Amino acid sequence: MNDKIRGLFSISVPESKYFNDKQDKIELVSCPRVGKECVKHLSIINKSFLDSSRNMRNKEYARSIEVLKGAFYRTNELHEPSCTKCAEFFRSTIIQSLENIHGDLQKMSVGLFSRKRYQYSYVLATSILDELKKENRNPIAPF
C-alpha cells in the first residue's frame, strides 16, 4: 500500500527513465552508398553526443563542449560526394547542440543569480561556437 502511495506522489524520475542512453541521436535512414562510408563516422559522432550529454549531466560543461568540437571536426573526414549532405547535417546538428549548451550556460552565468563557476565554460562555448560556425561556412576542400 505504501509503495502505491509513494509512486503516486513521487516527484523525481529515475535517471534511467529520463535519459535514454541507448538511443542514437542521429540514425541513418537512407543512403545512396548504403552507409559504407559514414557508418563508422556516424557511430563515433553518436558516441560523442552520448559522452557530451553525460558530461552535461555531471556539470562538466567544458568537456561536453570539447567532445562536440571533436565530433564536428570528425565530420570533415567524410569526403565522398554522396556523403556531403550527411556531413552538413551532422555539422548542423552539432552546432545546434552547442547553441543549446551555450544558451543554458548564458542563463546560468549572467543575471541576478549568476554563478561565476560557469563563466569559463560560457566563454569557451562562445569561442568554440564562433569557430565552428566560421568553419561551417568555409569547409575544407577534399583532397
N, C-alpha and C positions, 0 to 999 in steps of 0.2 A: 504494500500500500504506500509506504513512504517513498519507494522508488518511483512509483507512478506520479505522485505529487511533486517530487523533486524534478522529474522530467518535464512536467508542465511549466515549472517556474524557472527553469534553467536559462540564464541569460547568455552564458558563454557557449560557444560551439567548439568542439574538439578540433584541433588544428588539422587533423587528417581529413575531416569533412569539409573544412573551409578551403584549404589549399589542395588542389588536385595535382600532385607532382607526377602522376603517371600519364597525364595528357600532354601531348606536344603542343607548343604554341603555334607552330606552322606545320601543316600537313601537305604532302604532295597529292594533288588531285588528278591533274593530267599533265603529261609531259610528252613532247614530240620524240624525245630520245629515251623514253621510259625511265627517266631518272638516273641514267647511268652515270652522269657527271655530278649531279648535285646531291645524291643521296648521302654521300659521306659528309659533304659540307652542311647539308640540312640537319643531320644528326648532331654535328658539332654546334651549330647555331642553336638548335633546340636545347642542347645541354647547357649552353651559355645562358639562355633565358632562364632555365631552371636554377642554375647557380646564382644568377642575378637576383631572382626572386627570393631565394633562401638567404642571400646576404642582406637583402632589404628587410626581411622579417627579423633578422638579427641586428638590425640597425647599423649594418656595416655598409653604408651608402657608397663610400669611396671604392670599395671592392666591387660593388654591384655595377658602378659606372665603368670601371676598368674592364670588367668582364664583357660588358656590352660593346665597349670600344674594340676589344679584340675580335668579337664576333663580326663587327662591321668591317674590319679590315680583312677578315677571313672571306667575306663575300667577294672581294676583289680577285680572288683566285679562280672564280668562275669565268673562264674566257671564251667558252663556246658561244657562237652566235645564238643558238637556241636557248641558252641559259641567261641571256642578258636581262630579260623581263623578270625572271625569277630573282636574279641578283638585285635588281632595282626594288622589287617587292621586299626582299629580305632587309635591304638597307633602310627602306622607308619604315618598316615595322620596328627596326632597332631605334631609329631616330624618334619615332613616336613613343616608344618605351622610355627613352631618355628624357623626352619632353615631359612625360608624366612624373618621372623621378624629380626632374628639375622643378616642376610646379609644386610637388609635395615639399621639397626642401625649401623652396621660397616661402611657403606658408609657415614652415617651422622656424625659419631663421630671420624673418622680417616681421615687424609689428610689435605690439604691446607685450605679448607673451613669448617673444622670440627666445630661442636658445642658441647661445653662441657656439655650442659644441657642433652644430650642424653647418656653421658658416664655411668651414673648409670644404665640406662636401658640396655645398651650394656653389661656391666659386669654381670648384673642379667640374661640376656638372655644366656650368655655364661655358667654361672654356672648351670642354670636350664636345659639347653640343654645337658650339660655333664651328669648331674644327671639322666635325663630321658633316655638318650642313654644307660647308665650303667644299669639302672633299666630294660630296654627293653631286654638287653642281659641276665639278671638274674631275670626272672619274679618270683613272689611269688607263691609258690606251693599252690593249693587249699587245703582246709581242708579236 
